[in-house]
Amino acid sequence: MNLRLFGIFRAVMSARSTIGAARSLNISQPTVSNAIRQLEDELGFELFDRLGNRLVARDEARVLLKESESMFLFADRLAGVAEDLKENRAGRVRVVATPQLGHTILPGAITKFLATRPKVTVVCDVIDSHQVIENTEAMAADFGMALALEPALSANLKMVLMDEAEVVCVLPAGHVLAEKKALSPKDISAFPFIALENSARLSAPIRTAFNSAGARYAPSIEVRYSETACLLARAGAGVTMVDSYSAASLAQTRAVKIVPFRPRISVSVWAIFPKNRPPSRLARALLEEIKAGMGGAGKALAPR
């Protein structure tokens, strides 16, 4: 069955004339008449009696109109879904992210993204960097977000640089070192400090910086996550060294000071995609919102 012909038939039944139907559809009257004849030929029976220039609907036409309404409702709904998909207003997108990003930049970006997309569902999973790589590689996520010193080496992944950050120091506002413009390993080693455990990616370069400076690396507290280290610093436990994205969550509180760590340790924000599956329009739109909300956290919190 030709849906276009049924649409013209529906318009004729509504307008009760071919002229009215042509006007409502913005087509010519002969086009309407020809469509009705074609539909009758396909059906094998007449829908209207021709009385001079008038069309009078038969019982068959009224039955057909009633039964076809569900088809038109479905077609309208399908067109609406297609339009929503075209304009990125419907669908589902899954993102995995490391805690430094999942607890800082992603909440605001997702909220703004969904504000104009009530039919969209975002699934956001905050996991460690190894799991981000594994999930994205296995196509269990549309894309991943990770803070890393260097891109992951995988033939199955495509990585796009999103932003640059760096290691900064977070310390209690009343700390002896709080007024210094930058902190070195020797500055920090003289006081109790909070370190990331050995499995954390930033742990090795921070240790190397201490060793190169001849400073004693003896943390009083070791933690797995940067967020935990920041909360301990805010509680007064000592100085900690974390990425500037993690520190950004405390930037507005007066309880801590955030100052650069020197020598500078750079860290990059990467968007990670399965190499053989291009991101959907919806995933690209979410990524654009994330990018817009970044603004270079490293540059803002740790001036050169």
N, C-alpha and C positions, 0 to 999 in steps of 0.2 A: 504494500500500500504506500502511495506517495503522500507524505505528510504535508507537503506544500498544497496539494489538491484539497486535502481535508481542511487545511487552514482557510482556503478560499471558500469552500463549502460552508464552513462555520461562519464566515463573515457574511455570506449571502443570507443564511438563516437569521443572523442577528439583525441585519439591515433590512431584510425582507425585499431586497431588490438587488439586481446586479450593479446598478448605478451607485447605490449607497455602499455596497461592498467595495467597489472600485475606489470610491472616495476614501473609505477608511483604510484601505491597504495601499493607497497612493499608486495604483496601477490603472490601466485603461479598462473600460467596460468590455470591449471585445475579448481582452485577456481573461476576464472573469467568466464570460460566457463559454469560451473555449475550454477553460479549466473544468467547468461543471460538466460539459459534454464528455471530456476525457475521463472524468471520475465515473460518470455513469457507464461509459464503455467498459472501464476496468471492473466495475461492480457487476455488470450484466443486467442492470435494471435501472429504470428512470427514477429520479428523486423528485422531480417537479413536473407539474402539468403546465404547459405553455398556453396561456390564455391571452392572445394578442401579444403585447409587450411585457406582460406580467408573468412571473414565475410563482406558482402556488405549490407549496411544499406538500408532498404526499406523506402518508403515515410512515412509510419506510424512511423518509428523510428525518422525521422527528425521532424515530427509534435510533437511527444511526448517530444523530447528534448527541442524544443522551448517552449512548454507549461510548462515544468517542471522547467525552469530557475528561475521563481519567487519563487517556492518552495525551491530551493537551496539557493537563496538569503535570504529568511526568516530564513532558518535553520542556515545559517552562522551568521545572525544577532542575532538569539536566542542564539547561542553558545557564541557569543561575550558578550552578556548581562550576561549570566551565568558566564563567566570567570571574568567579571568586578565585579559581586556580590561576587564571590569567593575571589577575591583579594581586596575587599573593595574599588573598584574604581567607583561604581555607587550606587545610592539609595538616601535616604532622612533620615535625623536624626534630631530630635527636642530636644533641651535642654532648660530648664528654670533655671534661676540663680538669686540669690540675687545681688543687685548692687555692693557689695564689691568685688564680683568675676566676675560678668558680665562686669564691667567696667575696670577690671585690668588684670586678668589672661586669661580670655576667648578669647579676641580679637586676641592675639598672637597665642594661641593654635589652634584656628579655622583656622587662616591664614596658619599656617604650615600644618595642616591637609588637607586643600583643595589644597595645592600646587601640590600634586601628585595625586589628585582625581578630575579632572575637571568635571566629570559627577555626582558628589555628590552635594546635596543641604543640607545646614545646616540652620535650623530655630532656632534662638536664641532669647529668650524672657527674658528681665530683669524685675523682679517683686519682691515684698516683700516676706519674708520667709513664711508667712502663705499661700500665693498663690502658692509658689513653692511646698509646701506640698500638697495642694489641687489638683493642676494640675498633679502632679506625681501620686497621689493616684487614680485620675480619668483616668489615662493612657492617658492623653492629651499630655504627653511628654515621650520620651524614658527614660530620667533620669533628675534629678534635681541636682543643686549644691547650697549648702547653708552654710553660716557661722553661727554657733550656739554654745551655751554654752554646750548643751547636745543633744543627739539624740532625734528625735521626737518619741513619744509613739504612734505607730499605728500598728495594726495587719496586715495592708495591704501594709506596706512598708518595704523595706530592706535598711539599711543604712550602708555605708562603710566609715570608717575614711580615709581621703585622706592626711591631713596635720594638723599641729598644728601651731597656731598663738597666738598672745597675744595683749593686749591693750598697745598702745604706745602714746606718747605725740607729737603733731605736733605744732610747735610754730615759729613765725617769727625769721629769722636768727639773727636779732639785739636785740632780747628780752633779758632782764636781766637774765632770767633763761636758756638761750640757751647753756651756757657752762657747765651746770651741767650734771653729768653722768647719773642721774636718777631723776625723779620728783615725789614727794609725794603729797597727797591731801593738806597738809599744805602749801607746796610750791606754788601750783596752786591757792589756795583760796585767796591768798594775791593779786592776779591780776585778771583783767577781763578775763573770759574764756568762751569758746563756748561748749555747752553741747548737747548731743543727747536728743530728747524729750522722755517723759516717755514711749511711745509705743515702742521705740527701745529696742532690746533685751539686749544691753550692758548698757543701762541706769541704771537698778537696781543694778548690781554689782559695778558700779562706785559710785553710791550714797552710797551704803553700805560701800565702802572703805573710803569715806569722813566721814561718821558717826562714823565708828570705830576709825578713827584718830582724832576725835574731831574737824574736819575742817568744816568751814561753806560752805555749798553747795548753792551758789547763782550765777548761770551763768548769764552773761550779754546778751547772745544770745542762743536760743534753736532752733535746726534744726531737721528735720526728717532723713536726710541722712548723712552718714559719709563723702561722697564726698563733700557735701556742707560745712561741718565743716572744711575740709581740705582747701578748696578754701578760706574760710574766714580767716583761720590762715595765709595762704600765703599773703592775702591782708593786714595783719597787725592787724586784729581785736582781736587777743589774742591767748591763748593756747587752744588746744582742745585735747580730748582723744578719739582715734578711734582704730579700729583693724589694725594690721600691714599690711594687704592686701590693705586696703584703703590708708594707708600712703605711700605704695610702689609707687603709681602713682606720688608722689612728691619727691621721693628719689634722683633724678638726678638734682633737681633744687637747686640753692644756696639761694633761697628766704626763705627757711624754714630749721629748724633743727628737726630731729626726734630722740627722746630719750625714754628710757624705762619708763613706769609708774610703781611705786611701792607703795603698794604691788602688786605682779604680778597677773593679771587676764588672765587666759587662755581661748582661744576660738578655736574651732575645725572647720575644713573644711570637710563637709560630701558630699558624692555622694549618691543620693537617687533614689531607683528603685521601681517600682511596684513589690510587692512580688510574684505575680502569673504570671508575664510575664518576662522571662529572657531577658536581653538586646540583641539586634541584634549584629552581628559581626561588623557592621559599628559603632554602639553606643559604643561598647567596644574599638574599635580603636580610636575613638575621646577621650574617657575617658583616654586612655593611653597617648595621646598627652597632655591632660590637666595636668595629673599627672607629666609628664616629665618637664613641664614648671613651676611647682610650686617651687621646690627647697627650701621649708621651709622659706617663707617670714618672719614669726615671728622670726625665729632664726637669719636671716640675718640682720634684722632691729633693733632688741632689744637684744643685747648680754647680757648674764647673768653677 
